[in-house]
Amino acid sequence: MAHHHPPDPGSRSGAAPDASGSDASDAAAIVRSRREPAAFAEIFHRHFTAIHGYAARRLGVDAADDIAAETFLAAFNKRGRFDPDRGTVRPWLYGIATRLIGLHRRSEGRRYRALARTPAEHVQDGHEDRVTARVTAGGAGADLADALARLPRGDRDVLLLVALADLTYEEVGQALGLKTGTVASRLHRARRRLRESLGGTNPALIVEETPA
């Protein structure tokens, strides 16, 4: 798959989230970029690392390069349709990335099943994308990977936006175009299924409660 980037993104190696970048300044950068396309580079620099990391944890580092690049290209092309009154830039970007990841849902399922078969001692430190690394209970990692592979895509998207992106219920709703109540019910169902698959182990080991 070819790599694409929005105009003037700058060096990826220097792209790190700008902690001072507020929702307001993100929105202002999007609006300004409609007249001055180069202004979109601010969005790229503030959010590329987080979006790339999210994609890497779901599909692996190699696929994440393409997913992240395509996310920002799509965001650049759709910037005229971004409405600050309907949500903030961060969940909007995660929503685009999640939809792109959805095109690779078979690859994601295979990835989790492969991780489930991989002994923990054989997982290299470079696998920061391994979702199950957040599970500390002995032996739960392989079972969790297998359980994640079995979740319906919609439930898995909600679960991992909370677990990996630290989005609130409201932000997940903005990202996926869902009502907050739907997000809560999907998350509850996903956690219940994980708990059952893990033999009663609390899935909050990887999915902390997030206030609605």
N, C-alpha and C positions, 0 to 999 in steps of 0.2 A: 504494500500500500504506500502510495507516495506521501511525503511529508508536505504539509501546507502550513503557512503562517500568515496571520494578518499583517498588513503593512507596518513596517518599522517596529517589530516587537523587541528589538535589542537582543543582547546575548542571553541565552537561556541560563547559562551558568551563573549569571548575576541576577536572575529573576528570583526574588524572595518576597514573601508577603510583607507589605508595608503596614506595620502595626498601627500607624497613625492614620491609615486610610479609613475614614468613616464611611458609613452608608451614604451620607450626603455627598461626600467628595467623589465616591464611586459614581453616583447618579449624575453628578455634575460633569464628570469626565465622559460618561456615555453621551449626554446631551451635547457637550462641546464637540465630541468626535463626529457628530453629524455634519458639522460645518468644517471641522479640522480633523480629518481622519487620523492624523498622527497622534492625536490626543488619546486614542484607544490604547496606545502603548502603556498608559498608566494602569489600565485594567489588567492588561497582560502581566505587568511586573508585580502587581499586588496579589494576583490570584493564581498565577501559573503553577507555582510549586504545590499549592494545596490541591488543585484539580489534578495535576499529574500524580500526586501521591494517592489520591482517592482511586484513580483509574488503575494505578499499579497494584494496589491492594486487592482490586477485584479481578484484574485480567493478567497481571504480570508487567514487569518493567518495559519489555519490548513493545507490547501492545499499547501501553500507556503513552508512549511517545506520539503515536498516531492519534489516539483518543484526545489527548490534551491539545495537540495542534488543531485537530478538527473542531474541538469545542470552541476555541477562540476564533477560528475562522468563521464558524457558524454565528457566534455572538457578534462578530464584526459585521457580518452581512445582515443580521437581524437587529442591529442597534437602533434603527429607526422605529422599530416596533416595541422597544423596551419602554414600559410605563412605570415610573417610580412610584406612582400611587397604588400599584397592584403588588408591589414587593420590592425587595432590594436586589442588588446585583449578584451577591454571593449565591443565594439559592437559585437564581436564574441560571447561573453558570453550571451549578451542580445538576440542575434539571436537564440542560443540554447534554452534559457529559453522561448522565444516566441513560438518556435516550440512545446515545451513541453506543454505550456499553450494551444496551439491550439488543443491538444488532449482532452482538457477539455472545448471546446468552448460551449457546451450545458450548462455546469455548470456555465460558466461565464455569459451566457445570462440569466439564471435563477437568478443568483446573482444580476445582475443589475435590473431585474424586481422586485425582492424582495425589493431591496433598494428603488425602485421607490414607493413602497407601504408603506414604513416605514416612519412615521412622523419624521421630523428632531429632535424633542425633545426626541425621543426614541432611537436615535443612540448614543451608548456609546462612551466615549472618546477613548476607546481602539480600535475603528474602524478606525485606521489611514489608513487602506487600502481602505476606502470609497472614491472613486474617486471624488464624488460630493462634498466632503468637501472643495474642492478648488474653488467651485462656491460661490460667495458672494452675488449674486443678490437674493433677496427674492423670494422663491418659485421655483427657477430654479433647485434645486437639484434633486427632484423627476423626473422632466421632462428630465433632462440631463441623469439620469440613464436609463430611458426608451429609450431615443434616442440612447445611447451607445449600448444597447441591440439589437437595430434594425440595426445597422451598419453592412455591410458585414465584415467578419473576416479580410480580407486583409487591408481594410481601417481602421478598428479599431486598428490593430496591428501598422500601421504607426502612427496613431494619438496618441496612448498611449506611444509609444517609444519616441515621441517628448514631450508629456505632462508629463509623469512620469519618464522617464529615462534621459530627457534633452539631447537626442542625436541630432546631426545636421542632415541635410538631407543626407549628405554623409555617416555618420555613420549608419543611418537607412538603407541606401542602402547596406552597408557592412553587416549589421546584417541579412537582409532578402534576400540578393542576387538580389537586384533591382537596376536599373539605377536611378541616382539622379532625372532625369526628371519624372520618374514613381512615385517616392516618393512624389515629389512636387504635381503631379496631384492627387494622392490618398489623400494626406493631404488636398488639396483644396476641393476635393469632400466631404470628411468627415466633414470638417468645414461647408461647405454649407448645408449639410444635418442636422447637429446639429443646425445651425442657423434657418433653416426652422422649425425644431421640437420644438425649444425654442421660436417660435413666433417672431423671429428677434433679440433675445438676442445674443450678440456677444459671440461665443464659445471661443474666446481668453481669456475669464475669466479663463478658465482652460488650454488653449493651447496657450502659448505665441509664438509669431513669432520667428522662429529660422533661422538664416542666412544659406543659402545653402552653 
